[in-house]
Amino acid sequence: MLRPFFPFKFPFTPVTDVAGEVVEIGPQVTAIKVGDKVVCKLNFTKGGGLAEYAVVSEKETVLRPDEVSSADAAGLPIAGLTALQSLKSIDTKFDGTGKAANILVTAASGGVGSYAVQLAKLGGHHVTATCGARNIDLVRSLGADEVLDYNTPEGQSLKNSSGKQYDYIINCTTGVSWSVLKPNLSKNGVVMDIAPNVSNMLAFICGIFTFSKKKLKIIVLSLGKDDLQFLVALVREGKLKTVIDSKYPFDNARDAWAKSVDGHATGKIIIEM
Ligand SMILES: NC(=O)c1ccc[n+]([C@@H]2O[C@H](COP(=O)([O-])OP(=O)(O)OC[C@H]3O[C@@H](n4cnc5c(N)ncnc54)[C@H](OP(=O)(O)O)[C@@H]3O)[C@@H](O)[C@H]2O)c1
């Protein structure tokens, strides 16, 4: 059914985020040499990362400094860039010189959410976050000003203790619908939805044809190398960290995959080889 949108060819090797060492380069590669430690984002439709050797484009490859572990770097490409794109789309300045906003990050314990909370705080925003009870302390440690357990009435309704509506919501779960998000938005508030469910897709389409000031935008990752470099630098400077759920040896990649699709990881799942 999805073949027209994702023209994968089988057999398909999944995974787009890799960190590793360069063993061979093509004749036109100039910025990278054999032996370099790198982190890369592979093409989403081609994948190829879940393998001992991956073919990557120089355009999506960034040098990994020694201070950044390969696991920390490997977490960054898709999740870190999606979080970064959400915050850049509202003109966040990551040195804190921009305009502060009141932001909600849902599923803040996930891969994207855990980076989004940290980047929002670097931007000087006030951050409310949702996650499960077991991750409240972790999400607070990432900088969130207030954390709501999504299994409580406050977490379900997304209401913070001050009752203040959000200027922006970075929605990182399919589990929250527009009918819950909308009343929590301030007058010109915007939802940046990275995981839209059907109701939110409809809200996005309706928003194009109506004059409602409250909007839902769908975020589809389009950032590349420069932004990945920016994230790697933040990790090197100790301003951003990768939350690692678990590490699996290559032989147990099947278990790692099952854990990933289960939707209950805390941060990123890393496969080592
Ligand atoms: N648009 C894009 O370009 C883009 C890029 C990357 C990812 N995505 C999508 O974005 C979504 C998030 O990705 P991810 O990798 O960050 O997810 P993830 O790591 O799988 O998120 C899992 C975490 O979310 C928490 N969670 C689940 N439902 C929740 C809810 N209703 N409220 C609050 N927390 C909840 C879980 O907590 P518990 O274990 O306690 O339940 C778990 O810690 C996925 O649907 C993914 O496909 C989109």
The ligand as an ORCA input file, in Angstrom:
! r2SCAN-3c Opt
* xyz 0 1
  N       8.758     13.915     10.755
  C       9.969     13.385     10.729
  O      10.807     13.733      9.891
  C      10.289     12.360     11.777
  C      11.625     12.096     12.132
  C      11.881     11.210     13.154
  C      10.827     10.539     13.786
  N       9.543     10.764     13.380
  C       8.405     10.116     14.080
  O       8.301     10.772     15.328
  C       7.795      9.884     16.316
  C       8.713      9.921     17.525
  O       9.925      9.308     17.176
  P      10.943      8.921     18.314
  O      12.006      8.106     17.690
  O      11.311     10.126     19.100
  O       9.973      8.007     19.198
  P      10.329      6.988     20.271
  O      11.757      7.156     20.668
  O       9.852      5.649     19.838
  O       9.404      7.482     21.511
  C       9.196      6.612     22.530
  C       8.927      7.384     23.812
  O       7.694      8.104     23.700
  C       6.972      7.951     24.921
  N       5.553      8.073     24.604
  C       4.815      7.240     23.842
  N       3.543      7.700     23.743
  C       3.499      8.853     24.475
  C       2.473      9.802     24.773
  N       1.216      9.657     24.302
  N       2.780     10.875     25.522
  C       4.032     11.058     26.000
  N       5.051     10.176     25.770
  C       4.777      9.098     25.015
  C       7.340      6.576     25.431
  O       7.174      6.565     26.822
  P       6.649      5.218     27.563
  O       7.638      4.146     27.240
  O       6.633      5.610     29.001
  O       5.290      4.916     26.992
  C       8.794      6.440     24.985
  O       9.712      6.853     25.986
  C       7.679      8.518     15.635
  O       6.330      8.347     15.243
  C       8.577      8.646     14.416
  O       8.164      7.817     13.361
  C       9.260     11.678     12.415
*
